[in-house]
């Protein structure tokens, strides 16, 4: 009996210790993703600025509603623009990832606006909220574009990948100036992706501990995880939507993109890429990737 009580006491102490540690460490892992820098892309042999890619560009600072700085680049079309594409990167990434896309979109007569999301790259921000505050940052970007005589008359499309895809869908549900959305490897709800992240990063065996981490994260960053639901937002938009999905995605389950497509209104289209694992959709799909995106943009923004 004494032995059993001792084992029970050890388990209780262990659970209390784990809970305390996770309440401190968990929110940091979720709300403060690593800031990917230019050095990461140099190691890959990729350009770390538009200039290195041979692109003329403007450096721009956008201010959010709270006054945070969003470090941004504008690459203007090589000819009379057909539209402006706002590129939204994924979690822990930065605007540098969009440079390679900016090159062929520019050559295809689109302006491209790239910026570091709050708490990413060179932008301000203490916490990443995966779309809760970020969707309003998109509105600040569009306000800036609308205020420029050389850009204000061009239709706007969003291209978001991973977290950026979720932000694009959320923004389109509240700003009618967005004419089209391309969402690549989006999550469906923040609660589900938080759960997936925690299982993968923290490997928690108990569901209640994961819920405690989410609740603590909400209190720390002042947001509501349940309110971040691209699955709910996609039902509110009726503009052209392209869902791109890496069918063997190892970070965000492909089923989330399929659920978004099922819930979306027309006009919608799915671009399913077999063999792609998350960030390699372009490499796996090859030239078809560019063709499908350009065809979609031309149909949507004409």
C-alpha positions as CSV (number, residue, x, y, z in Angstrom):
1,X,0.0,0.0,0.0
2,X,2.8,2.4,0.9
3,X,4.5,1.6,-2.3
4,X,1.4,2.3,-4.4
5,X,0.9,5.6,-2.5
6,X,4.5,6.5,-3.2
7,X,4.0,5.8,-7.0
8,X,0.8,7.8,-7.0
9,X,2.5,10.8,-5.3
10,X,5.4,10.6,-7.8
11,X,2.9,10.7,-10.7
12,X,1.0,13.6,-9.2
13,X,4.3,15.6,-8.7
14,X,5.3,14.7,-12.2
15,X,2.1,15.9,-13.8
16,X,2.1,19.1,-11.7
17,X,5.7,19.7,-12.8
18,X,5.0,19.0,-16.4
19,X,1.9,21.3,-16.3
20,X,3.9,24.1,-14.8
21,X,6.7,23.8,-17.3
22,X,4.3,23.7,-20.2
23,X,2.3,26.7,-19.1
24,X,5.6,28.6,-19.4
25,X,7.2,27.0,-22.4
26,X,4.2,26.0,-24.4
27,X,3.0,29.5,-25.3
28,X,6.5,30.5,-26.2
29,X,6.7,27.7,-28.7
30,X,3.3,28.5,-30.2
31,X,3.3,32.3,-30.1
32,X,7.0,33.1,-30.8
33,X,8.1,31.1,-33.8
34,X,11.7,31.3,-35.0
35,X,12.4,34.3,-37.2
36,X,13.9,33.0,-40.5
37,X,16.6,35.3,-41.8
38,X,18.4,36.1,-45.0
39,X,21.2,33.7,-44.0
40,X,18.8,30.8,-44.3
41,X,18.2,31.5,-47.9
42,X,21.8,32.3,-48.7
43,X,22.7,28.8,-47.5
44,X,20.1,27.4,-49.9
45,X,21.8,29.4,-52.7
46,X,18.7,31.5,-53.2
47,X,18.5,35.4,-53.4
48,X,17.9,37.1,-50.1
49,X,16.6,40.3,-51.5
50,X,14.9,41.4,-54.8
51,X,18.1,43.1,-55.8
52,X,20.0,39.9,-55.7
53,X,17.3,38.4,-57.9
54,X,17.8,41.2,-60.4
55,X,14.5,42.9,-59.5
56,X,13.9,46.6,-59.0
57,X,11.9,47.2,-55.9
58,X,10.8,49.7,-53.2
59,X,11.3,49.2,-49.5
60,X,8.2,50.2,-47.7
61,X,7.1,50.3,-44.0
62,X,3.4,49.6,-43.3
63,X,1.9,50.5,-39.9
64,X,-0.7,48.2,-38.4
65,X,-3.6,49.5,-36.3
66,X,-1.5,49.1,-33.2
67,X,1.5,50.9,-34.8
68,X,3.6,47.9,-35.5
69,X,6.0,48.1,-38.4
70,X,5.6,45.6,-41.2
71,X,8.8,45.5,-43.3
72,X,7.7,45.3,-46.9
73,X,8.9,45.2,-50.6
74,X,7.0,46.2,-53.7
75,X,8.1,44.7,-57.0
76,X,6.3,46.5,-59.9
77,X,5.1,44.9,-63.1
78,X,7.3,44.9,-66.1
79,X,4.5,46.4,-68.1
80,X,1.0,47.8,-67.7
81,X,-0.2,45.8,-64.6
82,X,-3.0,43.3,-64.8
83,X,-3.3,43.3,-61.0
84,X,-1.4,43.4,-57.7
85,X,-0.7,40.1,-55.8
86,X,-0.1,40.3,-52.1
87,X,2.2,37.5,-51.0
88,X,1.7,36.0,-47.5
89,X,4.4,33.7,-46.2
90,X,4.1,30.8,-43.7
91,X,4.9,30.5,-40.0
92,X,8.5,31.1,-39.1
93,X,9.2,32.2,-42.7
94,X,9.5,35.7,-44.1
95,X,9.0,37.7,-47.3
96,X,12.2,36.5,-48.8
97,X,10.4,33.2,-49.7
98,X,8.2,35.1,-52.1
99,X,11.1,36.5,-54.2
100,X,11.2,33.7,-56.7
101,X,7.4,34.0,-57.3
102,X,7.7,37.8,-57.6
103,X,10.1,37.3,-60.5
104,X,7.7,35.5,-62.8
105,X,4.6,37.3,-61.7
106,X,6.4,40.6,-62.5
107,X,7.3,39.2,-65.9
108,X,3.6,38.2,-66.3
109,X,2.6,41.8,-65.7
110,X,1.6,41.7,-62.0
111,X,2.7,44.0,-59.2
112,X,3.8,41.9,-56.2
113,X,3.7,43.2,-52.6
114,X,5.6,41.1,-50.1
115,X,5.9,41.7,-46.4
116,X,7.0,40.1,-43.1
117,X,4.0,39.2,-41.0
118,X,4.0,40.5,-37.4
119,X,6.6,38.6,-35.3
120,X,8.3,37.4,-38.4
121,X,11.4,38.5,-40.4
122,X,12.2,42.2,-39.9
123,X,8.7,43.2,-38.7
124,X,7.6,44.2,-35.2
125,X,5.4,42.2,-33.0
126,X,5.8,40.1,-29.9
127,X,3.4,37.3,-30.8
128,X,2.1,35.4,-33.8
129,X,-1.6,34.8,-33.6
130,X,-2.0,32.9,-36.9
131,X,-4.6,35.2,-38.4
132,X,-6.4,36.7,-35.5
133,X,-4.6,40.0,-35.7
134,X,-2.8,39.3,-39.0
135,X,-6.0,39.6,-41.1
136,X,-6.4,43.2,-40.1
137,X,-2.7,43.8,-41.0
138,X,-3.7,42.8,-44.6
139,X,-6.3,45.6,-44.5
140,X,-3.6,48.0,-43.6
141,X,-1.6,46.8,-46.6
142,X,-4.6,47.2,-48.9
143,X,-5.3,50.7,-47.5
144,X,-1.7,51.6,-48.5
145,X,-2.0,50.2,-52.0
146,X,-5.3,52.0,-52.5
147,X,-3.8,55.3,-51.5
148,X,-1.1,55.1,-54.2
149,X,-2.2,56.6,-57.6
150,X,0.1,54.2,-59.5
151,X,-1.4,51.2,-57.8
152,X,-4.9,52.0,-56.5
153,X,-6.6,51.2,-59.7
154,X,-5.3,47.6,-60.0
155,X,-7.4,44.6,-58.8
156,X,-5.9,42.8,-55.8
157,X,-5.3,39.1,-55.4
158,X,-3.9,37.3,-52.3
159,X,-1.4,34.4,-52.5
160,X,-0.9,32.8,-49.1
161,X,1.1,29.7,-48.2
162,X,0.6,27.7,-45.0
163,X,-0.3,30.2,-42.3
164,X,-0.4,32.9,-45.0
165,X,-3.1,31.0,-46.8
166,X,-5.2,31.0,-43.6
167,X,-4.6,34.7,-43.2
168,X,-5.6,35.4,-46.9
169,X,-8.9,33.5,-46.4
170,X,-9.7,35.4,-43.2
171,X,-8.9,38.7,-44.8
172,X,-11.0,38.1,-47.8
173,X,-14.0,37.4,-45.5
174,X,-13.8,41.0,-44.2
175,X,-12.4,43.1,-47.1
176,X,-14.3,43.2,-50.4
177,X,-11.4,44.9,-52.1
178,X,-9.8,41.5,-52.4
179,X,-10.8,40.0,-55.8
180,X,-9.3,36.5,-55.7
181,X,-7.5,34.2,-53.2
182,X,-4.9,31.5,-53.8
183,X,-4.5,29.4,-50.6
184,X,-1.7,26.8,-50.5
185,X,-1.6,24.2,-47.7
186,X,-3.9,26.1,-45.3
187,X,-5.1,24.8,-42.0
188,X,-8.9,24.7,-41.3
189,X,-9.0,25.8,-37.7
190,X,-6.4,27.1,-35.3
191,X,-7.4,24.7,-32.6
192,X,-6.8,21.7,-34.8
193,X,-3.4,22.9,-36.0
194,X,-2.3,23.9,-32.5
195,X,-3.2,20.4,-31.4
196,X,-1.2,19.0,-34.3
197,X,1.8,21.3,-33.6
198,X,1.8,20.4,-29.9
199,X,1.7,16.6,-30.6
200,X,4.6,17.0,-32.9
201,X,6.8,19.5,-31.0
202,X,5.9,18.9,-27.3
203,X,4.6,15.3,-27.7
204,X,2.0,15.7,-24.9
205,X,0.3,12.5,-23.9
206,X,-2.7,14.2,-22.3
207,X,-5.3,16.2,-24.1
208,X,-6.1,18.4,-21.1
209,X,-2.4,19.6,-21.0
210,X,-2.7,20.7,-24.6
211,X,-5.9,22.6,-23.8
212,X,-4.1,24.3,-20.9
213,X,-1.3,25.5,-23.2
214,X,-3.8,26.9,-25.7
215,X,-5.8,28.7,-23.0
216,X,-2.6,30.1,-21.6
217,X,-1.5,31.2,-25.1
218,X,-4.8,33.0,-25.6
219,X,-4.3,34.9,-22.3
220,X,-0.7,35.9,-23.0
221,X,-1.4,37.2,-26.6
222,X,-4.9,38.5,-26.0
223,X,-6.7,36.6,-28.7
224,X,-9.2,33.7,-29.2
225,X,-8.0,30.6,-30.8
226,X,-11.6,29.5,-31.7
227,X,-12.1,32.7,-33.7
228,X,-9.3,31.8,-36.1
229,X,-11.2,29.5,-38.4
230,X,-10.5,29.7,-42.2
231,X,-13.2,26.9,-42.4
232,X,-15.8,29.4,-41.1
233,X,-14.4,32.3,-43.1
234,X,-14.3,30.5,-46.4
235,X,-18.1,30.2,-46.3
236,X,-18.4,34.0,-46.3
237,X,-16.5,34.7,-49.5
238,X,-17.8,34.4,-53.0
239,X,-14.8,35.6,-55.0
240,X,-12.6,33.2,-57.1
241,X,-10.7,30.8,-54.8
242,X,-7.9,28.4,-55.7
243,X,-7.0,25.8,-53.1
244,X,-3.5,24.3,-53.6
245,X,-2.7,21.2,-51.6
246,X,0.4,19.1,-51.1
247,X,-1.2,15.7,-50.8
248,X,1.7,14.2,-48.8
249,X,2.0,17.3,-46.5
250,X,3.9,16.4,-43.3
251,X,3.2,19.7,-41.5
252,X,-0.4,20.6,-42.3
253,X,-2.6,17.7,-43.1
254,X,-4.0,17.7,-46.7
255,X,-7.5,16.9,-45.3
256,X,-7.7,20.5,-44.0
257,X,-7.4,21.9,-47.6
258,X,-10.0,19.4,-48.8
259,X,-12.4,20.5,-46.0
260,X,-11.9,24.1,-47.0
261,X,-12.6,23.3,-50.6
262,X,-15.8,21.4,-49.7
263,X,-17.0,24.4,-47.6
264,X,-16.1,27.0,-50.2
265,X,-18.6,28.8,-52.5
266,X,-18.2,28.9,-56.2
267,X,-16.2,29.9,-58.1
268,X,-13.6,27.6,-56.7
269,X,-10.9,25.2,-57.9
270,X,-8.6,22.6,-56.5
271,X,-5.0,22.1,-57.5
272,X,-3.9,18.8,-56.0
273,X,-0.2,18.0,-56.1
274,X,0.6,14.4,-55.5
275,X,4.0,13.7,-54.0
276,X,4.4,17.2,-52.5
277,X,5.3,17.3,-48.8
278,X,4.6,21.0,-48.0
279,X,7.0,23.7,-49.2
280,X,8.0,21.8,-52.4
281,X,4.7,22.2,-54.3
282,X,6.4,24.2,-57.1
283,X,9.3,21.8,-57.5
284,X,7.0,18.8,-57.7
285,X,4.4,20.3,-60.0
286,X,7.0,22.0,-62.2
287,X,5.8,24.3,-65.0
288,X,2.2,23.3,-64.4
289,X,2.4,25.2,-61.1
290,X,3.0,28.6,-62.7
291,X,0.5,27.9,-65.5
292,X,-2.3,27.1,-63.2
293,X,-1.7,30.1,-61.0
294,X,-1.4,32.5,-64.0
295,X,-4.5,31.1,-65.7
296,X,-6.4,31.5,-62.4
297,X,-5.2,35.1,-61.9
298,X,-6.1,36.1,-65.5
299,X,-9.6,34.7,-65.3
300,X,-10.2,36.1,-61.8
301,X,-8.9,39.7,-62.3
302,X,-9.9,40.4,-65.8
